């Protein structure tokens, strides 16, 4: 599909500018680690479980080890050297045993030298390698099951959210949604989990407007969707959120439990959760390397900008963010077919020609990123609570998705801004999608916007504005652009934000076998 006659030289300039804008941030990410990256590494190495004796509630064993290592000898050299040296020094069998001894005050961590250093490097590399091999097996198993059960016959894939707070109830809703036509089930996270600097343990039944992302909840839902996949005769994909203060850990857990998609944006946590920018860029690079290894499709979050900024005036900021997300993803080893760039149908329906403008923006994304599985988000900002208007607006959204060749279509709910959707709401919303997809068929084959019409002119205008903004960002620096409120009108200075105290500059002798193996893969 090439309907907009975009100037290849302008497109090339946009990508070149995005790479130049991203380069200093990539260098910064390579020079630092975080507590979350180190925890993710120990999770790959096999640590599991939590300290249930703590007066403030369960504390994951991995947090116990990381916090103690940092207190006693710092994390500048990474966690695996002192941890695996202590494991050998105290003749302990597992990292979980090490964590228990740490909590009991029996371990004094130090950076090993000489033969002890060599032994710690060898042991940690072996342990992390086993974790990555488990991720590899899950990727191979996904491919096997897709071959066995089949992929959805149509595009876009139909993406539907469940969010009850109780993993067992989520299973009921997810399986029913798959039977009703959903191809992807997203288990939205409990409100505020992105600000927790630890990953809860076990199955959970008490989330708020969502269900906690835990390894056990991932396992339960994956097993449930495998059951229903066999029943409906197509592989149903599972999505969760690798974002927030535990982004790298949740990426690892997703790889270990065969999730298929993860929300993972380079700037969302900075802008909408006030997480420290440097922390976020370090964490997102590692998490994307894990996603690349696991074959997980990431979903970026540009749609969120249009909930705080005007969808017409700020359209070019979405394009800029998509180009930046593309570069950050490629640099971390993610190929185009795993790059679910986000955009949204959020123009005020009262704006004249709003539907034509939506088509222009959606076509621009499609033509700029022809090989990416674009994720098209439904209207939320201008859903008024009138379910009839909402149902119609969602129908127009679905039609725009068909006309512009979107890859992943998130099902819009007519009860948006009214209630958490019921099963009946989801069923009606899926009927809306099925009707439009069936009635429109291959209508995209017949859709040809006029070369000198509003749609084509608007797309060229947005791309030109994106290039202008990227030129400014290259001059001023991406971190300064974020601090100035360029994206989503959110101002986030580089030295502020939650989790800043979890960022550590690497020493010259820093060692992390997970980073080394993932770096070799991305290279």
Secondary structure, DSSP 4 states (H G I P E B T S, - for coil): ---S---HHHHHHHHHHHHHHHHHHHHHHHTEEEHHHHHHHHHHTT---EETT-TTS-EEHHHHHHHHHHHHH-STT-SHHHHHHHHHHTT-SSHHHHHHHHHTT--------HHHHHHHHHHHHHHHHHHHHHHHHHHHHHHHHHHHH---SSSSEEEEEE--S-HHHHHHHHHHHHHTT-SEEEEPPPTTGGG-SS---S--S--SSS----HHHHHHHHHHHHHHHHHHTSPPEEEEE--GGGHHHHHHHHHHTT--EEE--SSHHHHHH-B-HHHHHHHHHHHHHHHHHHTPEEE--GGGHHHHS-TTTTHHHHHHHHHHHHHHHHHTT--GGGEE-EEE--S-TTSTTHHHHHHHHHHHHHHHTTTS--EEEPP-TT--S-HHHHHHHHHHHHHHHHHTT-SEEEPP-TTTTTSSPPHHHHHHHHHHHHHHHHHHTTGGGG----TTSHHHHHHHHHHHHHHHHHHHHHHH-HHHHHHTTTTTT----TT-SBTGGGEEEPPTT---HHHHHHHHHH-
